[in-house]
Amino acid sequence: MGWIEFQPPCRPAKTEEVMSGKTLAERIAAWGLDLKFKDISNDAVHEAKRRVIDSFACLLGGHNSPPAHAARTVAPQSMVTERGGGATIIGVDHPTTPDFAAFANGIMVRYLDYNDTYLSKEPAHPSDNIPAAIAASEVIGRSGEDLITAIVAAYELQCALCDAASLRARGWDHVTYGAFSATIAASMLLGLSKDETAHALNIAGTASPALRQTRAGELSMWKGCAFANAARNAVFAALLARGGITGPAPVFEGEFGFFNLVSGPFELKDLASKKDDRYRITKTYIKYYPAEYHSQSAIGAAIELSREIEDASDIESVTVKTFRAGYEIIGSGKERWRPKTRETADHSLPFCVAAALLDGNINLSTFTDRLNDEKLLGLVDKVKVEVDGDLDRLYPEAIPNRIEVRLKSGGYLTKEIIYPKGHPRNPLTDVEVEEKFRNLGQWYFTNKETDSVLEFLWRLEEMKDTREMLRLFAKGRRVAR
C-alpha cells in the first residue's frame, strides 16, 4: 500500500529570478496568494458555487464512462495520517494521492463535454480546474471560503491567459494554460509561500505543453483526459515545491521558455483583485447541451427548426453558417461527417445539427446510440458548413450560428441564434443548474439526498472543512472500482 505523509516543508532556494519579483511566475504567485475571499464580488462567489454544482453534475454524469473506470482501476491507494495525506475519488471507498484524485475526478467532470467554457483568443473549459482545487483543499481541510477563493483565482488566471494569446494557432492544446491555473489553485490551498508557488508554476509550466493533436482527426478518450492530466501535474508540482524542489526559471521569459517555444510573447493584463465586476468567472458559459460549445447555438437553432418540419425526409439540404473558429474546430474534416467515437460526435457540427433536426433534441444517448443510425447519417450527408464573415466578426463575444434548410417540397427555413442558452447574456437560471444536477445525478442520489447536497453547495462559503462536502458524495454511495 502506498501512502503519503506531509512533513514540515523544506523551503526551496530563493533563486535570483524569483526574488527579483520581475518574472511573470513571481507576479502570478504574489497575485494568487494575496487574493482573499473578502476581495471577491458577490456575483463571482455565486458563480463559483454554480460552477461547483455544475461540475459535480458533470462528474456524476461521466462517472461510469470507460476512461473514468480505467482511472479508478489504476488509482494508487494512499493513507490518511495525522498530518493529512489522502484525497477522494468520488465513488471509491479508499483514499488516493491528491494528484491522482485530481486526475480521476477531472476525467469524470470532462468526459461528457458538458462542463463550462470560456472563449477568447484561446478556448478553455475552466471548470476543469475544480477537481484539482478540491483535491488540494481536502488534503489539509480547507474551508469553503478558501476553496471558492482558489477556484475564482484559477478561473481568473486561465481565462486571462486565454485572452492574452492563442495556443491553438501554434499547434498547442488549450490545456497547456491549465497547468498554470490549476497550479495557482493548488498552491493557494496547500499553503505554499510565494517563493514555493513560483517554483510550482515553473515546474508545471515547463512540463505542461500539450499537443493539439488531442483535438485533431478522429478524437480519442484522451480528449476528456488531457486537462485532467494537466491538473494532476499541477497538484504534483505544488506538492513538490512544498517539499523543497525548485523549478526551472524563468519559465515564461527564459531562452527556452514558454514565450519563445509555446505561446509567443504576451502581456498578462487586468487580473481581478478587488470586489468589482471584473472577475472572469462571471464571463464563462455553463452548457445547456452536452456538446462542444461552438455548436450550442447551432443545436438550439436546429431544435427550433425541427418543430417546423413535419417529415425529415422532406429535407433536401442543410447549410450551417458559422464563424471561423467553429468551422475549424468542429465543422471541417471528413471525420465530422462519419464520427466513429463519442468524442468525435460531440465535436461534430454536422452530426449535432442533423441529430437536433431529426430528433428535436440533443441528449447523452445522441453520441452513443446514434453513431451508426442510417437515417441520421443520411441527414448528416446533406449538411454543409460554411464560414460567414458577418458571424465571424461577432465571435468570441457572441457564439453565432445560422441554420438554413431547403425542403424538397419547395420550402426554405432559417434560424439564427447569437447567444445560446447558458451564455452570460442568456444564462441558465439557478433552478436550471439544479435540474442539470438532478438529471445527471439521479442514479447516484435519492431525491432527498439531492436536496441536501444542493442545499449544502449553495452555502459552500459556510463550509469549515472540504471533507464535509466530500462525505456528502460518499455516504452510502460507494461504487465498485
Summary of the structure (lengths in Angstrom):
residues: 481
radius of gyration: 22.2
end to end distance: 16.5
largest distance: 76.3
contacts: 1788
relative contact order: 0.14
helix: 53%
strand: 7%
